[in-house]
Amino acid sequence: QVQLVESGGGLVQPGGSLRLSCAASGSIFSINTMGWYRQAPGKQRELVASITSGGSTKYADSVKGRFTISTDFAKNMVYLQMNSLKPEDTAVYYCNAKGTWGHEYESWGQGTQVTVSS
C-alpha cells in the first residue's frame, strides 16, 4: 500500500550533520503517521522522531534539540535532519509509515546506516 525508500545515511564525524530522506509512494493519502526509528546491533529498535498528518511531532529524549523531522508534501518526502551527531547515534535508521486503507497497516523502508565516528 505504501512503499518507503530511505537515503542519506553514511559516515560522519562527531558533531557533524546528516539529513536522511524517505520517499513514499503508493497509497500515500492513507498515511496517518510517519516516523524514523533506529536500531543498533544488540539494541532494541527505538523511535527517534515521528510526525502525524496533523503536524504533531515527537522526539526521543536523546535527540531533542538536535534532530528535526519534517515533510515535503509536494514531493511525498519525509526528512530527518540530524545535527550535533554523537557516536551513540550510530545505528541503522528506518523510515516508518502507519495508516489506514480499508485496514490499518504499517510500512517500513529498507534502512540506511548512520555511523558517527572519528
TORMAR-308982 format. One record per residue (C-alpha): residue in one letter; x, y, z. Coordinates in pm, whole numbers. Last residue first. Layout:
// TORMAR-308982
<resn=a; X=X; Y=Y; Z=Z>
...
// end
This chain:
// TORMAR-308982
<resn=s; X=3625; Y=995; Z=1408>
<resn=s; X=3296; Y=812; Z=1427>
<resn=v; X=2924; Y=857; Z=1375>
<resn=t; X=2788; Y=580; Z=1154>
<resn=v; X=2443; Y=605; Z=1001>
<resn=q; X=2327; Y=305; Z=803>
<resn=t; X=2009; Y=328; Z=598>
<resn=g; X=1706; Y=105; Z=640>
<resn=q; X=1495; Y=-90; Z=394>
<resn=g; X=1186; Y=122; Z=450>
<resn=w; X=899; Y=8; Z=663>
<resn=s; X=523; Y=2; Z=623>
<resn=e; X=246; Y=-34; Z=880>
<resn=y; X=-116; Y=-105; Z=808>
<resn=e; X=-461; Y=-43; Z=946>
<resn=h; X=-743; Y=-170; Z=728>
<resn=g; X=-950; Y=-37; Z=442>
<resn=w; X=-657; Y=193; Z=376>
<resn=t; X=-546; Y=318; Z=716>
<resn=g; X=-205; Y=448; Z=802>
<resn=k; X=132; Y=397; Z=961>
<resn=a; X=459; Y=484; Z=791>
<resn=n; X=812; Y=404; Z=901>
<resn=c; X=1156; Y=510; Z=784>
<resn=y; X=1439; Y=306; Z=929>
<resn=y; X=1775; Y=418; Z=1063>
<resn=v; X=2051; Y=165; Z=1112>
<resn=a; X=2255; Y=277; Z=1406>
<resn=t; X=2527; Y=515; Z=1525>
<resn=d; X=2361; Y=790; Z=1730>
<resn=e; X=2574; Y=682; Z=2026>
<resn=p; X=2877; Y=822; Z=1844>
<resn=k; X=2720; Y=1169; Z=1864>
<resn=l; X=2574; Y=1389; Z=1594>
<resn=s; X=2543; Y=1760; Z=1655>
<resn=n; X=2277; Y=1783; Z=1387>
<resn=m; X=2041; Y=1529; Z=1235>
<resn=q; X=1778; Y=1649; Z=991>
<resn=l; X=1526; Y=1371; Z=944>
<resn=y; X=1321; Y=1407; Z=630>
<resn=v; X=986; Y=1296; Z=497>
<resn=m; X=904; Y=1306; Z=129>
<resn=n; X=589; Y=1294; Z=-81>
<resn=k; X=735; Y=1562; Z=-311>
<resn=a; X=455; Y=1816; Z=-272>
<resn=f; X=407; Y=1715; Z=90>
<resn=d; X=762; Y=1798; Z=191>
<resn=t; X=787; Y=1669; Z=544>
<resn=s; X=987; Y=1742; Z=856>
<resn=i; X=1161; Y=1568; Z=1143>
<resn=t; X=1422; Y=1763; Z=1335>
<resn=f; X=1714; Y=1622; Z=1531>
<resn=r; X=1946; Y=1800; Z=1774>
<resn=g; X=1722; Y=1976; Z=2024>
<resn=k; X=1564; Y=1652; Z=2132>
<resn=v; X=1773; Y=1355; Z=2021>
<resn=s; X=1815; Y=1154; Z=2342>
<resn=d; X=1471; Y=1247; Z=2468>
<resn=a; X=1315; Y=1070; Z=2172>
<resn=y; X=1117; Y=1307; Z=1962>
<resn=k; X=752; Y=1370; Z=1891>
<resn=t; X=587; Y=1584; Z=1627>
<resn=s; X=230; Y=1694; Z=1566>
<resn=g; X=164; Y=1810; Z=1211>
<resn=g; X=-194; Y=1692; Z=1179>
<resn=s; X=-91; Y=1409; Z=950>
<resn=t; X=135; Y=1296; Z=1230>
<resn=i; X=509; Y=1334; Z=1271>
<resn=s; X=750; Y=1097; Z=1438>
<resn=a; X=1101; Y=1101; Z=1578>
<resn=v; X=1362; Y=859; Z=1708>
<resn=l; X=1150; Y=557; Z=1793>
<resn=e; X=1360; Y=272; Z=1921>
<resn=r; X=1461; Y=-70; Z=1797>
<resn=q; X=1618; Y=-274; Z=2075>
<resn=k; X=1993; Y=-299; Z=2090>
<resn=g; X=2231; Y=-583; Z=2012>
<resn=p; X=2343; Y=-415; Z=1692>
<resn=a; X=2198; Y=-62; Z=1676>
<resn=q; X=1841; Y=8; Z=1580>
<resn=r; X=1681; Y=330; Z=1468>
<resn=y; X=1332; Y=451; Z=1405>
<resn=w; X=1210; Y=743; Z=1198>
<resn=g; X=847; Y=830; Z=1175>
<resn=m; X=542; Y=882; Z=964>
<resn=t; X=187; Y=897; Z=1091>
<resn=n; X=-158; Y=892; Z=937>
<resn=i; X=-77; Y=773; Z=586>
<resn=s; X=-378; Y=696; Z=367>
<resn=f; X=-304; Y=968; Z=111>
<resn=i; X=28; Y=798; Z=43>
<resn=s; X=-141; Y=500; Z=-117>
<resn=g; X=162; Y=414; Z=-326>
<resn=s; X=488; Y=600; Z=-288>
<resn=a; X=689; Y=745; Z=-4>
<resn=a; X=1042; Y=882; Z=-32>
<resn=c; X=1241; Y=895; Z=289>
<resn=s; X=1533; Y=1131; Z=331>
<resn=l; X=1801; Y=1141; Z=597>
<resn=r; X=1991; Y=1463; Z=653>
<resn=l; X=2331; Y=1439; Z=811>
<resn=s; X=2526; Y=1665; Z=1043>
<resn=g; X=2860; Y=1670; Z=1219>
<resn=g; X=2942; Y=1700; Z=1586>
<resn=p; X=3104; Y=1359; Z=1589>
<resn=q; X=3234; Y=1278; Z=1242>
<resn=v; X=3006; Y=1140; Z=972>
<resn=l; X=2982; Y=813; Z=786>
<resn=g; X=2674; Y=749; Z=578>
<resn=g; X=2300; Y=769; Z=558>
<resn=g; X=2120; Y=993; Z=313>
<resn=s; X=1863; Y=760; Z=163>
<resn=e; X=1545; Y=583; Z=259>
<resn=v; X=1285; Y=422; Z=33>
<resn=l; X=930; Y=366; Z=151>
<resn=q; X=645; Y=184; Z=-20>
<resn=v; X=287; Y=234; Z=86>
<resn=q; X=0; Y=0; Z=0>
// end
